Amino acid sequence: MPQMTQLSNPTQVVTRFAPSPTGYMHLGHAYAAIFAWRAARERNGRFLLRIEDIDRDRCRPEFEDAILEDLHWLGLNWDGQPRRQSDNMADYKRALDTLYALNLLYPCFCTRKEILAEIAHADAAPHHPDGPVYPGTCRNLTPKERCARMESESPYALRLDTKRAQALTGTLTWNDRKRGIQNVHNDCGDIVLARKDIPTSYHLAVTLDDHRQRITLVTRGMDLFNASNVHRVLQALLKLKTPEWEHHKLIIDAEGERLSKRGRALTLRALRRAGESPAGVRNMVGLD
């Protein structure tokens, strides 16, 4: 199992901003970055940068360069060198090996279309931040069936058997600075922790990264509030330190939708070229 890491200064606040270089930053990113930076600097703490680049198809060097440029323009400085997820695949593989040894992972061969069809035939269709909750179709495949399909050319994902995991961890809690102590509950189903060709997922990578970077306060949007239950379970299983969380508001557009790269939200790059100032951006997101 990964070794426990002792903080050099347990009382020091350490936050991070962790963008994915899959597009240019928009006002939502600016809010998240400034929020995390202030949470650290106002407490004489450390603010770290992480580049979450496990999406090989969408991540591009020019977007990473633009992230650094935008952060400098906003006047946000970070401590040390950025951690890049693509440089740390071995960390994620070791964590998967630990979960394998605990008999907590199983391969899932379902396509998204098949999952949606299965859910459509069920009495209820619960959702979580990653989409529809997986109904557990592949959980009960026999070892022979799993091996045969894994040895074929079929793509698959590795899912966490959440019910079995929580039986091992017992009752868990986590603390959100604004909303207080939260009891861990399983409303996300058996989440994906890796895929056949990528030895990690968002949930596994950020949990390991926060531990490796010694993050004491995770700041992020309310859209990821329920994901903190998953991360708390992974921390317990992998014997990692537990930070505090602070989930902040989301920046929305005129239609009330969360800003997104895919939604073609106005980028900081475009605002800068139009003559907007960093102070103007802070005012636009309510952090002036």
C-alpha positions in Angstrom: 0.0 0.0 0.0 1.1 3.6 -0.5 3.1 4.9 2.5 1.6 7.5 4.7 3.2 10.9 4.2 3.6 13.3 7.1 3.1 17.0 6.5 6.2 19.1 7.3 3.8 21.7 8.8 0.5 20.0 9.7 -1.2 23.4 10.4 -0.3 25.0 7.1 -3.1 25.3 4.6 -2.2 23.8 1.2 -4.7 24.2 -1.7 -4.4 23.5 -5.4 -5.9 24.4 -8.8 -6.1 21.4 -11.1 -7.2 22.3 -14.7 -7.4 19.9 -17.6 -5.7 21.2 -20.8 -8.6 20.3 -23.0 -9.5 23.9 -24.0 -9.0 27.5 -23.0 -9.9 28.7 -19.5 -13.2 30.6 -18.9 -14.7 32.6 -16.1 -15.6 29.4 -14.1 -11.9 28.4 -14.1 -10.9 31.9 -13.1 -13.3 31.8 -10.1 -12.0 28.3 -9.0 -8.3 29.4 -9.3 -8.8 32.7 -7.5 -10.8 31.0 -4.8 -8.1 28.3 -4.1 -5.3 30.9 -4.3 -7.0 33.2 -1.8 -7.8 30.3 0.5 -4.1 29.6 0.8 -2.6 33.1 0.6 -5.0 34.6 3.2 -3.8 31.9 5.7 -0.1 32.2 4.7 -0.4 28.8 3.1 0.8 27.2 -0.1 -1.0 27.2 -3.5 -0.1 24.4 -5.9 -0.8 23.8 -9.5 -1.7 20.4 -11.1 -2.2 19.6 -14.8 -4.8 16.9 -15.1 -3.9 15.5 -18.5 -5.0 11.9 -18.5 -7.4 12.5 -21.4 -5.0 11.7 -24.2 -7.4 12.5 -27.0 -8.4 16.0 -25.9 -5.4 17.3 -23.9 -3.1 19.5 -26.0 0.2 21.3 -25.2 -1.1 24.7 -26.5 -4.0 24.5 -24.0 -1.5 23.9 -21.1 0.6 26.8 -22.2 -2.6 29.0 -22.3 -3.5 27.9 -18.7 -0.1 29.1 -17.4 -0.5 32.3 -19.4 -4.0 33.0 -18.0 -2.9 32.3 -14.5 0.0 34.7 -14.8 -2.3 37.3 -16.3 -4.7 37.0 -13.3 -1.7 37.6 -11.0 -1.8 34.1 -9.4 1.5 32.6 -8.4 2.0 29.0 -7.3 4.5 27.2 -5.2 6.9 24.7 -6.7 6.6 22.9 -10.0 3.2 21.8 -11.4 2.4 18.1 -11.0 1.4 16.6 -14.3 -0.8 13.5 -14.1 0.7 11.9 -17.2 4.1 11.8 -15.4 2.7 9.8 -12.6 0.9 6.8 -14.1 3.0 4.4 -12.0 1.4 5.9 -8.8 -2.1 5.1 -10.1 -1.1 1.6 -11.2 0.2 0.8 -7.7 -3.0 2.1 -6.2 -5.0 -0.2 -8.5 -2.8 -3.1 -7.5 -3.7 -2.4 -3.9 -7.4 -2.4 -4.7 -7.0 -5.6 -6.7 -5.4 -7.3 -3.8 -8.4 -6.3 -1.7 -10.7 -7.9 -4.3 -12.5 -4.6 -4.8 -12.1 -4.2 -8.6 -13.9 -6.0 -11.5 -13.9 -5.5 -15.2 -16.9 -4.0 -16.9 -17.5 -4.6 -20.6 -20.7 -2.6 -21.0 -20.9 0.2 -23.4 -22.6 3.4 -22.5 -25.5 2.5 -24.8 -25.9 -0.9 -23.0 -25.8 0.8 -19.6 -28.5 3.2 -20.6 -30.6 0.4 -22.1 -30.3 -1.6 -18.8 -31.3 1.5 -16.8 -34.3 2.1 -19.0 -35.6 -1.3 -18.1 -35.2 -0.7 -14.4 -37.8 0.8 -12.1 -35.6 3.8 -11.3 -32.7 5.6 -13.0 -30.6 7.3 -10.4 -27.9 9.8 -11.5 -24.7 11.2 -10.0 -22.2 13.8 -11.3 -20.6 11.3 -13.7 -24.0 10.5 -15.3 -26.4 7.5 -14.8 -25.6 5.2 -11.9 -24.2 1.9 -13.2 -26.6 -1.0 -12.5 -23.9 -3.5 -11.8 -24.4 -5.7 -14.9 -20.8 -7.1 -15.0 -20.3 -7.4 -11.2 -21.4 -11.0 -11.1 -19.6 -12.4 -14.1 -17.6 -15.6 -13.2 -13.8 -15.4 -13.1 -13.7 -17.6 -16.2 -16.0 -15.2 -18.1 -14.0 -12.2 -16.9 -10.7 -13.7 -18.0 -12.0 -14.7 -21.4 -13.3 -11.3 -22.2 -10.3 -9.5 -20.9 -8.0 -11.6 -23.1 -10.1 -10.7 -26.1 -10.0 -7.4 -27.9 -13.0 -6.1 -26.0 -12.5 -2.7 -24.3 -13.3 -2.7 -20.6 -13.3 -0.4 -17.6 -12.3 -1.4 -14.0 -15.0 -0.6 -11.5 -14.9 -0.3 -7.8 -17.2 -2.7 -6.0 -18.5 0.1 -3.8 -20.7 -2.1 -1.5 -17.8 -4.4 -0.7 -15.5 -1.4 -0.3 -17.7 0.3 2.2 -18.0 -3.0 4.1 -14.3 -2.9 4.5 -14.1 0.8 5.5 -17.1 0.9 7.8 -18.7 4.3 8.6 -16.8 7.3 7.2 -17.2 11.0 7.4 -15.7 14.0 5.8 -15.8 17.8 6.6 -16.9 20.5 4.3 -15.9 23.9 5.8 -19.2 25.5 4.9 -21.6 22.6 5.4 -20.0 20.7 8.2 -19.5 17.0 8.8 -20.9 14.8 6.0 -21.6 11.1 6.3 -20.3 9.0 3.4 -23.2 7.5 1.4 -23.1 5.5 -1.8 -25.2 7.3 -4.4 -22.6 6.9 -7.2 -22.7 3.2 -7.8 -19.6 1.2 -8.8 -17.5 4.0 -10.3 -14.9 3.6 -13.0 -11.3 3.7 -11.6 -9.4 2.8 -14.8 -9.8 1.6 -18.4 -8.0 -1.0 -20.4 -5.7 1.5 -22.0 -5.5 4.1 -19.2 -4.5 3.0 -15.7 -6.5 5.6 -13.9 -9.6 7.8 -13.9 -10.5 11.2 -12.5 -11.6 9.8 -9.1 -8.5 7.7 -8.5 -6.0 10.2 -9.9 -7.2 13.2 -7.9 -7.3 11.2 -4.7 -3.7 10.1 -5.1 -2.6 13.5 -6.4 -4.1 15.4 -3.4 -2.2 13.0 -1.1 1.1 13.2 -3.0 0.8 17.0 -3.1 -0.1 17.1 0.6 -3.3 19.1 0.0 -5.0 20.0 3.3 -8.0 21.9 1.8 -9.7 20.8 -1.5 -11.6 23.7 -3.0 -13.9 23.0 -5.9 -17.4 23.5 -7.3 -20.6 22.2 -5.9 -21.0 19.9 -9.0 -18.4 17.7 -7.4 -19.9 17.6 -3.9 -21.1 14.0 -4.1 -17.8 12.9 -5.6 -16.2 13.7 -2.3 -17.9 10.6 -0.9 -16.1 8.4 -3.5 -12.8 10.1 -2.7 -13.2 9.6 1.0 -13.8 5.9 0.5 -10.6 5.7 -1.7 -8.6 7.5 1.0 -9.7 5.0 3.6 -8.9 2.0 1.4 -5.5 3.3 0.4 -4.6 4.6 3.8 -4.2 8.2 2.6 -4.6 11.4 4.6 -8.0 13.1 4.6 -8.1 16.8 3.8 -10.9 19.2 4.4 -13.2 20.3 1.5 -14.8 23.6 0.6 -17.3 23.4 -2.2 -18.0 26.8 -3.8 -20.6 28.1 -6.1 -20.6 27.6 -9.8 -20.4 30.4 -12.4 -23.4 30.2 -14.6 -24.4 31.8 -17.9 -27.5 33.9 -18.8 -29.6 30.7 -19.2 -28.5 29.4 -15.8 -26.3 26.7 -17.2 -22.8 26.0 -15.7 -20.0 27.3 -17.9 -18.1 24.7 -19.8 -15.5 24.4 -22.6 -17.8 22.2 -24.6 -20.6 24.9 -24.2 -18.3 27.4 -25.8 -18.1 29.7 -22.8 -16.4 33.0 -23.3 -12.7 32.4 -22.6 -10.3 34.5 -20.6 -8.1 34.6 -23.7 -11.0 36.3 -25.6 -11.7 38.7 -22.7 -8.1 39.7 -22.5 -7.9 40.4 -26.2 -11.1 42.5 -25.9 -9.3 44.7 -23.4 -10.7 43.3 -20.1 -8.4 43.5 -17.1 -7.7 41.0 -14.3 -9.6 43.3 -11.9 -12.5 43.3 -14.3 -12.5 39.5 -14.3 -12.5 39.4 -10.5 -15.5 41.7 -10.5 -17.3 39.6 -13.1 -17.1 36.5 -10.9 -17.7 38.3 -7.6 -14.2 38.0 -6.2 -13.1 41.7 -6.4 
